[in-house]
Amino acid sequence: MLKDNLSNVEACVQAACEKSGRKRSEVTLIAVSKTKPVDMLQEIYNENVRDFGENKVQEICEKYDRLPHDLNWHMIGHLQRNKVKHIIDKVCLIHSVDSYRLAEEINIQAKKHRLTMPILIQVNIADEQTKFGVSKDDAILLTEEVSHLENICVQGLMTIAPFVENPEDNRIYFREIKQLAVDIARKNLDNVDMAVLSMGMTGDYMVAIEEGATMVRVGTGIFGERAVSVPK
Ligand SMILES: *Cc1c(COP(=O)(O)O)cnc(C)c1O
């Protein structure tokens, strides 16, 4: 069953790539596995998915120990500074950086582990009060500040678009994020390249791909509905 879900999502990703004249290899499908048991992750892993998204530090740590180590963990949820140390050597990308203080802590922990941590700046593109992330203006300022931190590299932007019935309603937001990334890239900041756009979820990932997403985060579409609603 998960296999069928995955094939459906994969077909839609391919269709969106074709429609927008992009290569399938330009888009990474992240299977968002929060709240789901490891045997379900293993099933998707067996279908050759290697990118998994989680929004809780503890869940990453537990699942990390129980699954193969050749997979990429993406931290996509709100991250508290005191928990950075637990995931710094486990995740391939932190999507949810929205303050300088958090970036500073990531930098300190990365230095300790002698690594450079790739991060994304989370933008609250529709200015929703319920969502984390910075405004467009603050995204530029924050990226400039973070560019001075030597053990971090800013690889791009992440956004969670509003929950909508019609995914077309979010096209304008995805377009704005893409433009923002282009504007920031033009500044040629140290340790910053804006190659990654993490946007699009189960309800709207096809539109996101058409507007330039390089990573889509799909949970429900692959694993089915989640039993409890998880705060974003
Ligand atoms: C849960 C979550 C997703 C996946 O949402 P679905 O609608 O189930 O695809 C994507 N991104 C973030 C940040 C999430 O927390």
The ligand as an SDF file (V2000), in Angstrom:
LIG
                    3D

 15 15  0  0  0  0  0  0  0  0999 V2000
    4.1670   17.5930    8.4370 C   0  0  0  0  0  0  0  0  0  0  0  0
    4.9830   18.4650    7.5510 C   0  0  0  0  0  0  0  0  0  0  0  0
    5.0070   18.2590    6.1620 C   0  0  0  0  0  0  0  0  0  0  0  0
    4.2010   17.1910    5.4470 C   0  0  0  0  0  0  0  0  0  0  0  0
    2.8570   17.5220    5.4420 O   0  0  0  0  0  0  0  0  0  0  0  0
    1.8130   16.6640    4.5720 P   0  0  0  0  0  0  0  0  0  0  0  0
    0.6950   17.6130    4.3390 O   0  0  0  0  0  0  0  0  0  0  0  0
    1.4340   15.4920    5.3970 O   0  0  0  0  0  0  0  0  0  0  0  0
    2.4880   16.2760    3.3120 O   0  0  0  0  0  0  0  0  0  0  0  0
    5.8230   19.0850    5.4050 C   0  0  0  0  0  0  0  0  0  0  0  0
    6.5570   20.0580    5.9830 N   0  0  0  0  0  0  0  0  0  0  0  0
    6.5520   20.2900    7.3050 C   0  0  0  0  0  0  0  0  0  0  0  0
    7.4020   21.3690    7.8640 C   0  0  0  0  0  0  0  0  0  0  0  0
    5.7690   19.5000    8.1400 C   0  0  0  0  0  0  0  0  0  0  0  0
    5.7630   19.7460    9.4630 O   0  0  0  0  0  0  0  0  0  0  0  0
  1  2  1  0
  2  3  1  0
  2 14  2  0
  3  4  1  0
  3 10  2  0
  4  5  1  0
  5  6  1  0
  6  7  2  0
  6  8  1  0
  6  9  1  0
 10 11  1  0
 11 12  2  0
 12 13  1  0
 12 14  1  0
 14 15  1  0
M  END
$$$$
